[in-house]
């Protein structure tokens, strides 16, 4: 099921896959779309079927003045494809997602220049699409959409194509000082104005946010300015797999509203739909906050402090923002500081990352999770453990997906999913500690509910 509001997938004819191809039996196949550079046809070129010499007229003219831009599926020449979302920092500021594709170029098909040095078919700024396609249903799901930053011809007859998502576009400085928006803007309105001023041509998906904003003048990139706006509201700004850039307000811990499937995973409970590999379970001090101090550009200060507790001893964890916030009123600042303390003052464990090996024939849901999971989704984590008393316990938790990485070759597909710390949990029903009451009067001793 595709997601409501997704950018429509481009029209790319899938390359025919023979029955002996390594990926012929895959439940989902990658579709690697490379956007062609519209090329003026003023030199002889018999490699493009759309550009032909018309020798039926005395003067012999080109039938097609420009080649069709379109996009080509490069899956039959693909050697490796890596999609790396990076990791957000301690304030949940996200880097651009990068996709690196290596292609076999022994035929010269992907050589990007002609004898005079000009670019003919491929160029920086053109798009790279990576989708997962179900050959049985023709359903297509986004894994990456971005623009080519480099096209490198290697000595071993391969080419390496590197592309970044929309955050990279917004990271370019505009030059000089800029003042975006007007006082009282909502967060969504302000970000939309910044994106428009940067000339960003692709989809934006923005929540309104919960504060109103003052304006300031600075010389930083549009992306840095947007990150300041997002921190002022407690939300997230990131690139999505469909090529859009998105803002989610501070309720992002509730998960995305367009998530079609909630997947349950475990590393040691085999009855769950998705068993994962290489889990990293940790409890650390990253993103902990016991003392929040926020200052806005007008000099207002918002402070929130967590009461001392046994777990922290005399340790304190301070949270502040690198630049003055843009919220306008003391009440807005106080609410934001209280929210951050409530969310980040209690230590909890995290299944920080895990791997999905999609070829397990006993787990068809692993394929589905690998191709359908997106940043912002909720994941249910189950893990059995032995506590210090020697008793078996079970974690039944929920976390938010911070990033989905893919490593694809014609012989393998591994996906790595990064999760946030625990954001919710299912309350276990324990003896005499339950929302249900034990009915002692009942000779059968059953739960009364």
C-alpha positions, 0 to 999 in steps of 0.5 A: 500500500502506497502512502497517502500524499506521497510524491508520485513515482516517475514513469520508468520502464523496468528493465526486463529481467531474465529467469537466470538473473540473480534477482529474478526470484526476489519478492521486491526488485530494485528499480534504479532510475537515472534521469537523462540530460536533455541533449541537443542533437547536433552531432551524429549519434546512433546510440539513441533510438529517439534521435535518427538521421532523416535521409529522405529529404535533400537537406537531411535534417534531424528528426528529433531536435532534443533527446527525450529526457525521461529516466532509464532503469539501470538495474541490469548494470548495477553492481552496488547501491547504498542508501545512507540516512546518516544519524541525527545529532543530540537535538534531532537535527538530521543530515541529508540522505546520500545514495551511492550507486556503482554501475558496470560501464564496460560498454561506455553506456554511462560515460557522461561526456563526448569527445569535446568534453561536454556532458551528453546524457548524465549530469549533476543536478539530474535525478536519481530514483531508487524504488522497490518494485513488486513484479507480481503486482507492479506496486512501487515503493520509494527507497530514495529520491534525490539529485546527482552530486557527482558522476565519477568514471573509475579505472575499472570500467565502473562509474560511481553516482552519488546523489543527495536528498532535498536537504542538500539543496537547502544547505547551499548558502544564498549569500548576504543577509536574509530576513525570512517571513513576518512576525507572528508566522506559524512554523509551517508558514515560515519554513514554506517561505524559506524553502520558496526563497531558496528556489527549492523545486520539490515537494514540501510537507509541513505541519503548522507547529505550535508557536508563533515566530519572530523574525531575525536577519542572518547570513546562514543557509536556508537549511540552518535557518529552518533547523533553528525554526524547528528547534524553536517548536520542538519538532523535526525537519528531515528529508523523506524517501519520496524526495520531499522535505518534511516538518513534523511538530513536537507530537512526532513521537506519536508516529506518522499518520500515514503509516500503513503497517505497524511492524513488530520485531524481536531479536530473541522471540521467534514467534513475532512476525519479524526477527532481526539481526545484529541488534544494538540495545543500549541505555546511554546518556544521549539526549537525556536532559535534567535541566533545560534552559532556552533563550529567545532572540528577545532575551526571554528565558525559559527554564525547566528542571527535573527533580533529582532522582535515584537513577541520576545521583548527582549527575545533571544533563543540560539541554540548550539550543545553539542559537536563540529560539524564535518563539515570541512569548514567555508562555510558549517558551515555558511550554516548550521547555516543560515538553523537553523535560517531560520527554527527555528526563527519564532514562530508557533503553533503546534498540538503537539499530538492527538489520533485516536480511530479506531473503529468509524464506520463513519470514515474508514480513521481513521483505515487507518491513524492509521496503515499507518502513520510513522515517517517522514510523512507529515500531513495536519492539519485543525482547526477552531478558533475565533480570537481576533476580534471575526472572525472565522479563519481557520488554514490549516497547514502541520506538520511532524510526530515525532512519532506514539504510539499504545495502543492495547488490545483485546477490544480497539486500540488507536494511538497517533501521535506526530507532529512537529511545522508547516512546511508549510501552505496553503495561504488563499484567503482573500478579496483584499489580494490574488494572484487572482485579483478582476475584478471590471469591471465585473458586475457579480463580479467574481474572475479573475484568 
